[in-house]
Amino acid sequence: MFGTDRDQAELALDGYGRSFNNEALDWCIEARTFVALVWSIILHRQHPSPELQARIAGRLQWFRSRERR
């Protein structure tokens, strides 16, 4: 997703024999991204930085671009 090496992700999925639920995986990715967003906001409030601000903006944009179910 954000700076992820697609080849490494594919290898990890291959370890599960490709018998996974795509929808469940998508929800897990969305949940993990939400947690990362919240922590980034908390950290940024305590230690403002352009890098954290950019991460927050990128994650918010990613959520805004997601197709709503």
N, C-alpha and C positions, 0 to 999 in steps of 0.2 A: 504494500500500500504506500506508505511514506518512506521512500528510500529502501524498500525491501528488494532483495535480490530474488527475482522471480525463479531462477534456477534452483536456489536453495529451498524455496517454498514448494516447488514441484517435487523435489526429492523428499521433502518431509511428507507430502501427501502420498507419494508412492509407498512410503513406509506403512501406510494404513491400507494398502491394497486398493486404493481408489474407491472403497466401499463406504463413503461418507455421505451424509446428507448435505447437499449444497446449500439449502435454505438455512439449516442449522449453523453451518460454517459461516454463512453471511451474517447471521445474527450475532455470532460470537465475535466476528471482526468488528461489527458495529458497536457492540458492547465494550470491547477492549479499547476502541478508539474513543468512545465517550469517557471512559475512565481516564485515559491519557489526557483528554481535553480538560477534564475537571482538575486533575493534578497540575497541569500546566497553568491553569488560571490561578490556583492556590499559590503555586510557587512564584508566579509573576507578580502577584500582589505583595509578596514578601521580599522578592528580589527581582525588581523590574529589569528586563533586558530585551534588546532588540531580537535576540534569537528566540526567546520564549514567545514574544509577541508574534513573530513570524510563524511559529509552530501553532499557536492558538488560531491565527488567521487561516492557516492552511487546513486545520482540522474543521473549523467552522465552515469553510467553503466546501469541504468534502461532504459534510452533513447536509448542507444546503443543496448540493448537487444530486444527492441520493434520491432515487425514485421512492416516493412514499407509498406504502402499502395500504 
